[in-house]
Every structure is written in structure tokens, then in C-alpha cells.
Amino acid sequence: MRRETLITDHCQMPFTSLIIRDDGSVYCCHLNRQILGNFEQKGIEEIWNGKEMLEVRKKIMQHDYSACDEQCPYVHAFKNRQGS
């Protein structure tokens, strides 16, 4: 995704997606390092509505991309708005 194509003020991934890795760990995005749970231990609904996911969503809404990889276009866009 290029920065020019961003159509919202914040990342939509925690509100629309889940990534399940081979080891069962669940993330909201391949560029986010926050583990939301493990698919082998919890169901998708429990992970989707869980404390970890709610915390990620709250941070993203506050433009806190500290758990995100530097390659994330929203990290760049937010830093540019802040003048960093």
C-alpha cells in the first residue's frame, strides 16, 4: 500500500482482519508485532473480542503505532503529520 492511497485517518486492519501464523499465533496484521492470542488455545471469536485486540484497537485509534513495523504506511503518514 502506498501512502498516497490511505483513505482513512487510521489503520483499518485491527477492525477487519486477523492473521494466523503457522505456530497458531494470531495478529491483526503482518506488520503488527502484538500477539493477540493463539488459535490452538482460543477460538477466533474469543481472540477477536479479547482484551489484547481491544488494546490494539484503542492504540491505533490514538495513532499509537508502536507495535507496528516501520514499513507500515500509517506509521509513515502519522510521523509525517507530526513533523518527525
N, C-alpha and C positions, 0 to 999 in steps of 0.2 A: 504494500500500500504506500503510495507516495503522499507526502504531506499535503499536496495540493488537493487531494481527493477527500480529505477529512470533512465530514458533513455534520458532525456533532461536536459539542464542546468537550465531551469526554469519551473515553473508550467504551464501546458497547459490549465487548467480549464477556465481562462478568454477568451481563444481563441476558446473554443469548447463547453462550457456548460452554462446553466442557471438553477438555482434552484428557483422554485416559491413556497413560503410557503403558508399556509392556509389563512393568512391575506392579500395575494396578493403581499407581499414584494418579491423582486427579488434579488438574489445573484448569483455570478459566481460559488460558491462552498459552501458546507455545513460547511467548515472550515474557510470561509472568512466572516468577520463581516460587510463589506462595503455594504450598501443597494444601489442597482443600480437604483431602481425605484419601482413603484407599478403597478402591472399588471392591476389593476382596473382603473388606471388613464392614463397609457401609453400602447401603443402596444409593442409587443415583438421587432419588428424592431427598434422602437424608443429607447428602452432600450438598445438593442444590440449595436447600433451605437451611443449611448448617451455619454455625457460628463463624467458621472460617470464611465462608463465602460472603456472609453479611459484612464481615470486616473488610474484605477486599472491595466490595461494592461501595461501602462508606468511604474508604480511602480514595477510590477512583473518582467518586463524586466531589471529593475535596481536592482533586488534582494532585493527589499523593501517588506518584508512580514509582515509589522507592523499591517496590518488589518487581519492577519491570526492567527488562533488558534495555540497554541504551539504544538498541536498534528499533525500538517501538516508535512509530511515527507520532504518537501522542506525547511521549517523553520529549521529543524534539520540539513539537509545537508548543508545549507548555513552557519549556525553557526559553524559547524564542519570545513568547509573550512576556516572560518575566525579565527579559534582557540578560539572561545568563549566557 
